[in-house]
Amino acid sequence: MQLIYYEPIPRKLFCEPEPRLHILGTHNRVCNSTSVEKDNCQYLCCGRGYLSHHYYTMESCHCRFIWCCRVECQQCLVLKKVETCI
């Protein structure tokens, strides 16, 4: 989904918080350093840079369907990465 604007809005308007306009800014916003879309860290962070955080989480994996009618899964430890604007 994309936003549609009736008039041009300067991109930098959304970089910093502007409470009277209910604009939160992009500090601590999650971004994607490998994306070529608008969620790219360079674009979304307004050139301020970003931090990469790594963490582990448990997820279901190696799931298999058991006839009939249940699914059995193992629990796997998965390394995740999240990037946030400075």
N, C-alpha and C positions, 0 to 999 in steps of 0.2 A: 504494500500500500504506500502511496506517495502523497504528500501534501500538495495542494494546488493553491497558488497565491493569486490574488486579483491585481496586485501591484508588486513591482520588484522590492525585495527586502534585502538590505545588506547582510551578507553572510556573517560578518563579525558581530551583528546585533545579538546573536544567540550564543556567543562565546562566553560572555560574562553574565552573572546574575543580574536581572533587572526586575526586582520584586513588584514594582508598580504595574509592570506589563505581564506579570506571572511567568517570567522567563527564568529558568533555573540555572542556565549556563551549562557548560560541558565539563566542569571540574568533577573528577571521579566517575565520569560516564564510561561505561564499558565500550570498547572499540575493538577493531580487528585489524591488526597490522598487515595481514596478508590479503585483505580485501581490496578490490578495485572499485567498490561501490561507495556509497555515502557513509557507510559505517567504518571506513578506513581511518586509522588513527591520525594520520597526517591531516586529513580534512576535518574530522570530527573534533579533534583536540585543538584546532585553530593554530597549529604550529608550535604549541607549548611542549609537546612531547608526551610520552606515556610511560607507565610502569607495567612490567609483566610480573604476575604473581602465579606461582605454581602451588597446587594443592592436590591431595589425594582424596578420593571418594570411593565408596563402595557402590557397585552397580551390578545388576543382574546380567549374567553372561552365559554362554553355552546352553541356551534354553532349548528344550525339546518338548515336543507334544507327546503326551502319553494317552493312548487310546483307552477309553473315551472318558473323560473329557477334561484333562488338566494339562498344565504346563509345569515342568520342573526346570529350575535354573540353578546355576552355581552363583556364588557371590565373588566378584573379582574386584581387586583394588586397582583403580584407574587413576593415572596422573592427568590432571586437567591444567589448562593454562587460561588465565583471564588477563586481559590488558585494560587498563583504565587511564583516562586522561589525567595529566598533572594539573 
